[in-house]
Amino acid sequence: MNLTIRGDERLCIVGENGSGKSTFIKLLSRLYFPTEGEILLDGVNINEYDYREYQNMFSAAFQDFEKFYLPLSKNIALDKDVDEAKLDNVCERIGLTDFVRKLPHGYDSAIDKWIDEDGVNPSGGELQRISIARAVYSDRDIYILDEPTAALDPNAEYEIYTQFHNIITDKCAVLITHRLSAVQLADKVAVFQDGHVEEYGTHDELYARKGVYTEMFDKQAEFYRQ
């Protein structure tokens, strides 16, 4: 594949399971290393950048994420020094404010009861929102969302993607999703198939082609209508 992503662009990647979407993300973030070809950042092979400095450019929320046996504030900030005004803003935008208000100790409430008996066990959807809040709070140059909303219903998922779209103005974002309700928020869409880019363009361009993307989109639209 040969794909260019601008620094202020939102790219949505769609495709069937096993088409290479998550592998692409892991290559992009240097969790995997390419055996052929190269990935360039501003024309420089990414392997020539300091590994830690390169990874610090990314804010990521993956489908497989971790919860930490720490207070909620540190679960999101991942830092001993927490900017509470920033935390409030992020939680409001990601839809966590009501959850925080119900906690016995607010942001100081422990996640899980393993260390603190007064700790809370968030639902799967709440944990996914915490994971996305973590990515937004870190505020890096490149955002990666690899199906982080799988436990949310379609309406909640679309709400979060819309909020996320408004948060990351003038930044790069790469979004992987199986549900196509969010693709219209992206600047470009790449359809992956068998490890290559089968189709690439805007939502309107791809839908007009009546190819793989159109078939995927129409199948999902029919499912929701039923």
N, C-alpha and C positions, 0 to 999 in steps of 0.2 A: 504494500500500500504506500501511497504518497499523499500525505495529508498535512495541510498548514493550518495552524490555529493562531489567530491574532490575539494580542494581549488584552484586548477589550471585547472579546467575542464570547458568546455563550454557544457552546457546541453540545448538541444532544446526540447521544449514540444509542441506537436501537438495534435489535436483532434477536434471533432465537437463542436459546441456551446453547452454549458451546461455540458460538460464532466468533469469540475472541474479544468481547467487550472488556471483561475484567482483566484479561491478560494485557490488553492495550494500556489500561490504566496503571497496572503494575510496572510496565515498561516505562511509561511516561514519568512515574514517580521514583524510578530507580530501585524498586523492590525486586524487579527482574532486570537482567541485562541481555540485550539483543545478541543473538548468535550470528546474525547477518544484518547488513545495513547499519544505519545510524540515526540517532535522534538529535536534532540540533535546537539549541536555544540561542536566538539572536545570531545564528550562523556558526555557533561553536558547539562541538560535540558535548553532550551533557556529562559525559564521563570525565571531561577535563575540569569541571567545576568541583570545588570542595563538596564532599558528599553531604555533610551536615548543613552547609549553607544552601545547597541546592534543595534539600528536602524542606528546609525552613521557608521556602517560597510557597509551600502548599498548605492549604487548609482542606482536610479530607473528612468525609463522613461515609463510611462503608456500611454495607448491609450487615456484615459481621463486625460488631463494635463491642467495646468493653465498658462495663460499669466498674467503678472503683469504690472501695469501702472507705469513702471520704464524705465530708459534707457536700451537699449539692453544689454550693458555690465553687468548690475546688474540683468537683467532677466536670464542671463547665470550663472554668478558667485554667485548670491544670497548672496552678501557680499558687504559692503561699500568699502572694499579695494580690488581692482581688479588687478590681475597680467596680464598686457596687453600682454606680450610675450606669456604667457600660453594661453590666450584668442585667440590670433592670430593663434597659433598652433592648438587649438581645432577646430576653425572655418574653417581652411584650410582643416583639415581632415574630417570634417562632411559636407563639401561642402557649407559653408555659406559665403565664402569670397566675391564672386560676389555680393551677397545680401548686405553685409556690405558696399561695395564700392559704391553702388547706393544710399545709405541713405544720407539725407541732412547733418547730423552731425555724420556720422559714428557710432561708438559704443555709442556715447552720444545721439543718436536719441531715442526719447521716443517711446515705443510700445503703440499703440492706441492714439486716439486724445482726450480722456476723460479729461486729465490734460493739455496736450500740443497740441495746434493747428497744430504744425509742426510734430506731431507724425505720425507714419506709421502703417498701418494695414497689417501685413504679411498674405500671403495666408495660407491655411491649411497645405500645405506641408512645407512651411517655418517655421511655428510654430512647426511642428513636429521635424524638424531639430534643432530648438532652444531647444526643450525639451531634445533631445538626447545629444546636446552639453552641456546642464546643467549637465546631468548625468556624462559625460566624464570629465568635468571640476572639478567636486567634487572629482574624483579620489579616490574611496573607494576600499575596498577589494573584495566586491561582487557586481556585476552588475545585474540588473533585467531589462529586456526589455519586457514589456507586450504589444505586438502588437503596438509599437509606430510609425510604418511606414504605417499605414492603408491608409493615404491620398496620399501616393506616388505611382507612377507607378512602375511596377515590376523591371524595369531596375535601377531606382533611389534607390529602396529598396535594391536590391542586391549590388549596389555600396556602400551604407551606411553600410550594414552588413559586407562587405569585409573590409572596412576601420576600422570598429569597431573591427573586428577580429584581425587586425594588431595592434590596439592601446592597447588592454588589454592582452598583453602577460603575462603569469604566474599569472593570476588572475581568479577568479571564475565568470562565467556568466551564467544566466538562461534566455533563450530566448523563448518567446511564439510567435508563428506565425501561421496564416492560410495558407500562401503561402509557399510552400516547397522549393523554390529556395535557401534558406539560410541554409537548414539543413546539406548540405555537408561541411559547415564550422564548424559544431559542432563536439565535440568528441563523444558525445552520444546523442541518441534521445529517448524520452519517449513518447509513444502513449497513451493518456488518453482516456478512454471510460467509461461513466457512473460512474465517481468518482473513478476509479481504473486505474492502469497501465496495459494496455492490452499487449503492446509489449515494449521491451527495448533493445537497442544495438546501434551499429554504423549504419550509413545509409546503407552501403553495406550489413551488416548482416540482417537488417530488410527487405531490398528490396528482398534479396534472399529467404526469408521465404514465400513470396507470400501470405501474410496475409493482415491485415487491412492497414498497412502502404503502402504496394505495391499498393493496390487498390486506396488509396488517392493520391499517387504520380502519378500513371498512368493517373488518371482522370484529374489532373491539367496539366500534360504534353500534353495530348490530347487537352485540352482547348486552350493552347498556340499555338499548331500546327494549330488549326483551325483559 
